[in-house]
């Protein structure tokens, strides 16, 4: 088995995770799922300051967080 085949076998889809860790049928009310909301202006300012003080090293983290947003319970 090559590395590519091994990596593919280790990939999980959302359905796989929900099947494995989801709530069993008939187990009561469903647990609210987290949703993503955009970063606030103050969070962007904080990330800008971190990026400046770390000479740009924080920029990739900022970009990822800006794309994904904040996780909040629905």
C-alpha positions as CSV (number, residue, x, y, z in Angstrom):
1,X,0.0,0.0,0.0
2,X,1.4,3.4,-1.0
3,X,1.3,6.6,1.0
4,X,-1.5,7.9,-1.2
5,X,-3.7,4.9,-0.6
6,X,-2.9,5.0,3.1
7,X,-3.8,8.7,3.3
8,X,-7.1,8.1,1.4
9,X,-8.0,5.3,3.8
10,X,-7.5,7.7,6.8
11,X,-9.7,10.5,5.4
12,X,-13.0,10.9,7.1
13,X,-16.1,12.5,5.7
14,X,-18.6,14.5,7.7
15,X,-21.0,11.5,7.3
16,X,-18.4,9.1,8.7
17,X,-18.0,11.3,11.8
18,X,-21.7,11.9,12.3
19,X,-22.3,8.1,11.9
20,X,-19.6,7.3,14.5
21,X,-20.2,10.1,17.0
22,X,-23.8,11.1,16.2
23,X,-26.6,10.7,18.7
24,X,-28.3,7.3,18.5
25,X,-31.9,7.3,17.2
26,X,-34.5,7.7,19.9
27,X,-32.0,9.0,22.4
28,X,-33.9,12.2,23.2
29,X,-33.6,15.7,21.9
30,X,-30.8,16.4,19.5
31,X,-27.8,18.3,20.7
32,X,-27.4,21.7,19.1
33,X,-24.7,21.8,16.5
34,X,-22.0,24.5,16.3
35,X,-22.3,27.0,13.5
36,X,-19.9,29.6,12.2
37,X,-20.3,33.3,12.3
38,X,-17.9,35.9,10.8
39,X,-15.2,37.5,13.0
40,X,-16.0,40.8,14.6
41,X,-14.2,44.1,13.9
42,X,-12.4,43.9,17.2
43,X,-11.2,40.4,16.5
44,X,-9.8,41.5,13.1
45,X,-8.0,44.4,14.9
46,X,-6.5,41.9,17.4
47,X,-5.4,39.6,14.5
48,X,-3.9,42.6,12.7
49,X,-1.8,43.5,15.8
50,X,-0.7,39.9,16.2
51,X,0.4,39.8,12.6
52,X,2.3,43.1,12.9
53,X,4.0,42.1,16.2
54,X,5.0,38.6,14.8
55,X,6.3,40.0,11.6
56,X,3.6,38.3,9.5
57,X,3.8,34.8,11.1
58,X,0.3,35.1,12.4
59,X,-1.2,36.0,9.0
60,X,-1.9,32.3,8.0
61,X,-3.8,31.8,11.2
62,X,-5.8,35.0,10.7
63,X,-6.7,34.0,7.1
64,X,-7.9,30.6,8.3
65,X,-10.0,32.1,11.1
66,X,-11.4,34.7,8.8
67,X,-12.5,32.1,6.3
68,X,-13.9,29.7,9.0
69,X,-15.3,32.2,11.4
70,X,-16.2,31.8,15.1
71,X,-17.8,28.6,16.3
72,X,-21.0,29.2,18.3
73,X,-23.7,26.9,19.5
74,X,-26.9,27.2,17.5
